[in-house]
Amino acid sequence: MITKEQVTEKLKTIIDPELNVNIVDLGLVYDIAINQEKGKIEVTMTLTTPGCPLSFVFEEWIPEAVKKIEGVKDVRMNLVWEPPWDPDKMSDDAKELMGIIR
């Protein structure tokens, strides 16, 4: 059985190259949908800005990371812009790492 926790852990290995923080702690991942029967995962996420030139990188990295979970056969990234991302979506660890809180 594939769990959201397993997928989340794999997504935490994906580091935003501009901010040097993983995409989960940045608050970019909004939802993880799992179809157990078909082994399909859909990751709904956003980017820090609509003009971010790195969306294609995440389209490669996300399936690469998540397919390492036993039973996962297909991974899709669903890129959304609503709700828009803002720094409040970041975890406290990410905020501390970036010097936003101490």
N, C-alpha and C positions, 0 to 999 in steps of 0.2 A: 504494500500500500504506500502510495506517494503522499507525503504530508506537506502542508504549507511551510512547516518549520524546516523541512529538508530543502525546499526550494529557496526559502529565505536565506538559509545558510550559504547556499551556492551563490545567490545574488550578492551576498556580502563580500564575495571574493572579487567582484567587479568594481574597480576603482575608477572614479571619474578622473580622466587624465588632466583636466584643467584645475580641479579643486583638490585632488589627491585624497578624497574621502569616498567610501563605498556608496553605491547608489541607494542602498536601503537606509543607511544612517542620514543620507542627504534628504530623505523623504521623497525621493523620486518615484518609488514603487507604490502605486495606489491599490492594486488588487492582484491576487494570484488565483486563477481559476484552474481547477484540476478535473480532467475527465479520466477517471480511474480505468474505465473499460478500454479506452483507446490509447491510454498513456500520453494524452495531450495536455500541455500546460499553456495557459495564456497569461502573460504578464502585462498588466495594464500599468503604464507608467507615463511620466512626463519628463521634460528636460528643464533645466534652470531657465532657459530662454527659448522662445520659438525659433529663433535664428541660429540655434546651436549647430555648428558644423559637424558635430560628432554623432549624430543620430545613427548613421550607417555603422559606426563602430559598435554601438550597443546592439544593433540588429544582428551582428555576428557574435559578439561576446556572450550575450544572454543565452542563446540556444547552446552554445559551446559549453557553458558552465552547467546549465540545468540538465543537459542530456547525460551528464555523469551520474545522475541518480538512476539506480536500477528501476527499470520499468518505464522510463520516460522515452517515448518514441518521437514526439514532435513538440516543438516549442515555438510559440508565436509571441512577438512583442506587439502590443497594441498601444501605439503612441497617442496620447490625448493632451489637450491643452486646457481642459476644464476639469476640476478647478485649477487655476494657475498655480504654479509653484511659488513659494516664498520661503524665506529663511526660517519662519516659524515651524515649518514641516520637518526641519532637521532634528535629529536626536540630540539630547544634551551632550553626549560624547562628541558628536560631530561639531556642535557649536563650540565646545571647549577646545577641540583640536584646531579649529579655525580662529580661535581667539575672540569669539563673540561673547562667551561667558567664561567666568573663571571659578 
